[in-house]
Amino acid sequence: MFQALLLEKDEAGFRAGIRSLDEALLPPDDVLVRVDWSTLNYKDGLAITNRAPVVRQWPMVAGIDGAGEVVESSHPDWKTGDAFIHNGWGVGETHWGCLAEKARLPGGWLVRLPQGLSARQAMAIGTAGYTAMLCVLALEDHGVQPGDGEVLVTGATGGVGSVAVALLGRLGYRVVAATGKMQQAAYLHRLGAATVIDRAELAAPGKPFQKERWAGVVDAVGSHTLANALAQTRYGGVVAACGLAQGNDLPTTVLPFILRGVTLVGIDSVMAPLARRERAWARLARDLDPALLEAMTEEVPLSAAIERAHALMAGQVRGRIVVRIGG
């Protein structure tokens, strides 16, 4: 038997609770793992609070991220005792997830824990931080360099935003952090933001073509915020879009693209191929300051995950939540 955060929906309605489950109920995949740490991402919050139709099979063990050790494996790349990270692949949506003491996962979905990172640190980073690194890599790959000008990070006190600010600041970019929590300006400056602006400057409908400002953008918000960011991006600038906290619409025009040569890069973390994942995790181990990661991280036990998921959806969480599974 093992403890898990189980989501159920039937004639009696939706329920989320910590349950004791039989290991025989786990999916028939080729790697059995012990999950030592998990986390709460925005998508986890949506699932646990039933705010959006994230879960597509019931019942479902929540948790799209996990880190720990392999217990049993018939996969050629994994053996007992190996340290792993898991992100995405529909886990917690269509496949039982990692907010649980045990999980059974396909070996092809797992990434080796990079040297220099602990399992706890990996889950403090989680999908949110891994997505932030994918955004930074997109800016780099499209030629945005420190010294090119200001880089905007929207939703800056959230999980993606906090890690993006910390990464970009350490890499030498001049970061402008946009947030609805101006009382957190000191926190954002500590992470590496040069300037903090109110999200209200970007959140309302704006002109389709505005004064040039940003050399690059990391956007986790979508909707009018992303549209305004595009309209303000400098000639040849790059916008990495990875979220929809404000909405999934994009009320913009082709003008930034055809008159300024702006590049809009879509960032997907869920189905990203293994090589891209390994590159992102290697860079996180190298480029993310452990002290800053700890400064943005709140640790909770599995028993508190449901309450913290509701707080996350209510906008009451800053940075990252790491979930201690055992102990």
PEUR-V405219 format. One line per field, one symbol per residue. psi: psi as a letter, one per 40 degrees, with the letter a starting at -180 (. if undefined). burial: + if it has 24 or more other C-alpha atoms within 12 Angstrom, else -. A space follows every 10 residues. Layout:
psi->???
burial->???
//
This chain:
psi->iiiihhhiha deaiihihih ihdeeiigie hhihhdiaih idddddddef eifdheiiih hiheiiibih dihehdehih ehhiihhafe hedehhaegi diihihdeei hhhihehidd dddddadddd dddddddddd deehiheeai hhhifdeadd dddddddddd eeihhhhhie geeedddddd dehdihihed eedihiiehi hhdhdihhhe dabddddddd dehiheihhh heifddieig gaiedddede fihhhhhhdd ehiddddddd ddddddehhd dddddehhhi iddedddddd dddefehhbi hhhhdi.
burial->-+++++++-- ----+++++- -----+---+ ++++++++++ ++++++++++ ---++--+++ ++++++++++ +++----+-- -+++++++++ ++++++++++ ++++++++++ ++++--++++ ++++++++++ ++++++++++ ---++---++ ++++++++++ ++++++++++ +-++++++++ +--++-++++ +++++++++- -++--+-+++ -+++++++++ ++++++++++ ++++++++++ ++++++---+ -+---++--+ -+++++++++ -+---+++++ +++++-++++ -+++++++++ ++++++++++ -++---++++ +++++--
//
